[in-house]
Amino acid sequence: MSQSLNIQEIAIAIAAKQHNPTILTPDFLKYSGIVPSDWELAQPPILTDSAAQVVFQNSINITAQVNRIIFTEVIATKEATDVEIPALARKYIETLAQVDYLGVSINFRGHVFFEQPNNTARNYILATLLNPGPWHDFGTAPVQAAMRFGYTLEGAQLSLDINEGGLQLPDNTVRPIVLFTASFNHAIVQEEQSQRLAIISKIISNWRTDLEAYTELVDTKFLNSPYQINLVPNQSIIPTARIF
């Protein structure tokens, strides 16, 4: 039985040279028009000389470091047209156009549910993706495995990490899952700063191309296995669930 990927999160990371993280404050984000003025904070902002973080109640998280800016959004219950951080990221780099931006990566995290009794999340990695071997048996607990696959695409390098995990639901029950985390790294080779800015903005605008490639890869190459995997029926992510 096949199952579709449940996509939970998107993150856009923009590499920069000597970016000043102290500029990232709620006031700056609102007064510059990067975020709407009525957005409310989920927690007090973090501000240090080396890093800053602003988290809003709508599950949008902006983190600034000396060498990059990261925009993260929970999208489990959203349509693609409702995803907000691509517009925020473009507005941010347009507002701070003097920063030397070097490249951008667009990242997605999703998972697939498995039935609890048979521990098929672990079996999927150890039996479907890996050949059995003596390395299965060592220590006092069942082995856990993580895998990374690298792909060369037109205009990007794709890394796909596969890990066993658990999804803690609001009722404190834990469902076994396999996590599929993708990172599309887009290198920028143009020397002129204004050209790099325009190219990065275009890559961010075309984020759905990466999303479609991620979904196609996982759904058609990994989940449609000839092995019989006992998956639960497709279901939506519960926004308050916690992945570990």
C-alpha positions, 0 to 999 in steps of 0.5 A, spaced: 500 500 500 502 506 498 502 513 502 503 520 500 508 525 503 505 529 509 509 536 508 510 540 514 515 545 514 518 550 509 525 553 510 528 558 506 536 560 508 539 565 504 547 565 505 550 572 506 557 575 508 558 579 514 550 580 515 549 584 521 544 580 526 542 585 530 538 589 525 533 583 526 528 586 531 520 586 531 520 593 530 525 593 524 520 587 520 514 591 521 516 598 520 520 596 513 513 592 511 517 585 511 511 583 516 504 586 517 504 590 523 498 586 526 503 580 527 503 578 534 510 575 537 509 568 540 515 569 545 520 574 547 525 576 541 532 573 542 538 578 540 545 577 541 551 580 537 552 573 533 544 571 532 537 574 533 530 570 532 523 573 532 518 568 532 510 570 531 504 566 533 502 564 526 508 559 526 513 563 522 520 564 525 526 568 522 533 567 524 539 572 523 546 570 523 552 573 521 553 568 515 545 567 513 538 569 514 533 563 515 525 564 514 521 558 517 514 556 516 509 551 518 505 549 512 502 542 514 495 545 513 496 550 508 495 551 501 501 553 497 498 559 495 497 561 503 505 560 504 508 566 506 515 566 507 517 566 500 514 574 499 517 575 506 524 573 504 524 577 498 522 583 501 527 582 506 533 582 501 530 588 497 530 592 504 537 590 505 540 590 498 546 592 500 548 586 504 553 581 500 548 575 498 551 569 496 546 563 495 540 560 497 537 554 499 530 552 500 528 546 505 522 542 506 520 537 511 515 532 511 513 525 513 510 518 512 505 515 518 506 508 519 503 503 524 505 502 531 505 495 532 509 492 527 514 498 528 514 499 520 517 505 520 524 502 522 523 496 518 522 501 512 529 503 513 532 497 515 529 492 510 526 496 504 532 501 503 538 497 506 540 490 505 539 486 512 546 485 515 550 483 521 550 491 523 543 490 524 545 486 531 549 490 536 548 493 543 542 492 547 537 496 543 534 495 536 539 499 531 536 506 528 538 508 521 539 515 518 540 516 510 542 521 505 541 521 498 544 527 493 542 528 487 544 533 481 538 537 478 538 543 473 540 549 477 540 546 484 544 540 488 538 536 492 540 533 499 535 528 501 535 525 509 531 519 511 530 518 518 526 514 523 522 519 528 516 519 532 510 524 532 507 526 539 500 528 538 496 532 543 493 526 547 501 524 548 500 518 544 506 517 539 506 515 532 512 512 528 514 516 522 519 516 517 522 523 516 524 526 509 528 532 509 530 535 503 535 541 501 535 544 495 542 548 494 542 554 489 549 556 488 550 563 485 556 564 481 555 572 478 560 577 481 555 583 481 551 584 487 545 586 484 545 580 479 546 576 485 540 579 488 535 578 482 537 571 481 536 569 489 529 573 488 527 569 482 529 562 485 525 564 492 519 566 487 520 559 484 520 555 490 514 551 488 519 548 483 523 545 488 517 543 492 514 539 486 521 535 485 521 534 493 514 531 492 515 527 486 522 524 488 519 521 495 512 519 492 514 516 486 521 513 488 521 511 495 514 510 497 512 506 491 516 500 493 514 493 491 515 491 498 508 491 502 509 496 507 503 497 512 501 504 512 496 508 515 491 512 511 493 518 509 491 524 514 493 531 515 498 533 520 495 536 527 499 543 528 500 542 535 504 535 534 511 535 536 516 531 531 522 528 535 
